[in-house]
Amino acid sequence: VEPRNFADVRELARRRIPKVAWDFIDGGADDEVTLRANEAAFRSWVLRPRHLRDVSKRDLSVTVFGRRLELPVILSPAGLLRIAHRTGELGAARAAARHGTVYTLTSNSSVSIEDVAAGAPPGSLWFQLYIWRDRGRNVELLERARAQGYTALVVTVDVAVAGKKERDIKNGFKIPLKATPSMVLGLARRPRWVADYLREGPVSFANFDDLATGRRPAELFKQINQILAHPGATWRDLEWLRSVWDGPLIIKGTLTAEDAEQAVQCGVDGISVSNHGGRQLDGVPATIDALPEVVDAVAGRAEIFIDGGVRRGIDVITALALGARAVLIGRPYVFGLAMDGEAGVHRVLEMLRHEIDVAMALTGRASMDEIDRSCIAPASRAQAAAGVIPR
Ligand SMILES: Cc1cc2nc3c(=O)[nH]c(=O)nc-3n(C[C@H](O)[C@H](O)[C@H](O)COP(=O)(O)O)c2cc1C
């Protein structure tokens, strides 16, 4: 079957990978209210099309930190992607480069900083860091990323502790995966995935191999979650990162005007309005609802991005109309990867590109600079309600 949209890709991914892996990707924290709201809240805006404006030539490119991206969609960091497909983060990175955009590699990747850089074209990678307790460890990761040509640093700040993902708890999801009795049937139904997994070896944290020596994998997971993670981190740590990283620096996870102001004071170049795809704190605002507050507070002092719930070309238009420079996507490309590796991610980006292009033509905007507040208006209650797609 040829997927037509995100819902199709999600469904095809479901048929390719075991439930434990699919739930790890698809799931959110607690009751998953924020997860659903991220998608639904885009429907609280409507588009205001203008007609007869010569849209025969359309340019989807945007400038991000002085560099041209062929479309306003960046791939957000996502960890442990060999659980989706044997090529993991590398497959996704290659597809991003083919579309003239960038891939953000998480420090928690299952393919190392070096291996992704070796397989992806130069200039197509950003690196995402969590602030680890051990500063030497942060410096080491940044130096590795810099040496391999990663051009920007994304610092994710919304994981002071791990959120409560109840599907993972129920499934007994752990790294390394350990087949529990309840998992066996699900694994038996996905022989191809199991064969790949057995051939390629356990999915683990490829950037922390040194920590793994002499440790059982389960201990490594514990080590990474409890020893490296740093709930004591403060804005001083961000200032310090600013002083050691000279390329563009983006903070990821901001949802309030206050934090946006602090981030600007620390000298960030970019802010990604994010709630981690509803995977951390449930009950926080949908990102599209938080975006205007951050855009207003920053007032042009940093480039603004948004991630969470972007599923359609019209969502991208709405985000840009509200002041985002570009959007980041998570699950859409991760499910594309699960569906068909690099080709699957390529397909997802192609679908989004096509939808953005059609939306531009039909709203009468030929380039991204023409997308401003005049493109959108608040939806009526009835229209917003009509937009909620049952999951
Ligand atoms: C499987 C998975 C793993 C993720 N791992 C990370 C990570 O390591 N670092 C990070 O900053 N965000 C991580 N995220 C969050 C994404 O970067 C992004 O904020 C979120 O997926 C956006 O929402 P969307 O999935 O609705 O597009 C992860 C998301 C998913 C789905």
The ligand as an SDF file (V2000), in Angstrom:
LIG
                    3D

 31 33  0  0  0  0  0  0  0  0999 V2000
   11.0150    7.7850   19.7670 C   0  0  0  0  0  0  0  0  0  0  0  0
   11.3090    9.1800   20.2000 C   0  0  0  0  0  0  0  0  0  0  0  0
   12.5140    9.4680   20.8360 C   0  0  0  0  0  0  0  0  0  0  0  0
   12.8310   10.7800   21.2120 C   0  0  0  0  0  0  0  0  0  0  0  0
   14.0670   11.0450   21.7500 N   0  0  0  0  0  0  0  0  0  0  0  0
   14.4220   12.3430   21.9690 C   0  0  0  0  0  0  0  0  0  0  0  0
   15.7470   12.6600   22.3600 C   0  0  0  0  0  0  0  0  0  0  0  0
   16.6140   11.8060   22.5070 O   0  0  0  0  0  0  0  0  0  0  0  0
   16.0400   13.9660   22.5610 N   0  0  0  0  0  0  0  0  0  0  0  0
   15.1190   14.9730   22.4020 C   0  0  0  0  0  0  0  0  0  0  0  0
   15.4330   16.1380   22.5960 O   0  0  0  0  0  0  0  0  0  0  0  0
   13.8590   14.6920   22.0270 N   0  0  0  0  0  0  0  0  0  0  0  0
   13.4950   13.4140   21.7920 C   0  0  0  0  0  0  0  0  0  0  0  0
   12.2160   13.1370   21.3530 N   0  0  0  0  0  0  0  0  0  0  0  0
   11.2610   14.2450   21.1660 C   0  0  0  0  0  0  0  0  0  0  0  0
   11.3350   14.8000   19.7320 C   0  0  0  0  0  0  0  0  0  0  0  0
   12.5610   15.4420   19.4690 O   0  0  0  0  0  0  0  0  0  0  0  0
   10.2280   15.8310   19.4870 C   0  0  0  0  0  0  0  0  0  0  0  0
   10.2610   16.8230   20.4910 O   0  0  0  0  0  0  0  0  0  0  0  0
    8.8340   15.2260   19.4310 C   0  0  0  0  0  0  0  0  0  0  0  0
    8.8480   13.9240   18.9010 O   0  0  0  0  0  0  0  0  0  0  0  0
    7.9610   16.1230   18.5610 C   0  0  0  0  0  0  0  0  0  0  0  0
    6.6570   15.6890   18.5410 O   0  0  0  0  0  0  0  0  0  0  0  0
    6.0330   14.7980   17.3430 P   0  0  0  0  0  0  0  0  0  0  0  0
    6.5200   13.4230   17.5830 O   0  0  0  0  0  0  0  0  0  0  0  0
    4.5800   14.9750   17.5780 O   0  0  0  0  0  0  0  0  0  0  0  0
    6.5020   15.3770   16.0360 O   0  0  0  0  0  0  0  0  0  0  0  0
   11.8810   11.8320   20.9930 C   0  0  0  0  0  0  0  0  0  0  0  0
   10.6710   11.5300   20.3610 C   0  0  0  0  0  0  0  0  0  0  0  0
   10.3730   10.2440   19.9610 C   0  0  0  0  0  0  0  0  0  0  0  0
    9.0590    9.9710   19.2600 C   0  0  0  0  0  0  0  0  0  0  0  0
  1  2  1  0
  2  3  1  0
  2 30  2  0
  3  4  2  0
  4  5  1  0
  4 28  1  0
  5  6  2  0
  6  7  1  0
  6 13  1  0
  7  8  2  0
  7  9  1  0
  9 10  1  0
 10 11  2  0
 10 12  1  0
 12 13  2  0
 13 14  1  0
 14 15  1  0
 14 28  1  0
 15 16  1  0
 16 17  1  0
 16 18  1  0
 18 19  1  0
 18 20  1  0
 20 21  1  0
 20 22  1  0
 22 23  1  0
 23 24  1  0
 24 25  2  0
 24 26  1  0
 24 27  1  0
 28 29  2  0
 29 30  1  0
 30 31  1  0
M  END
$$$$
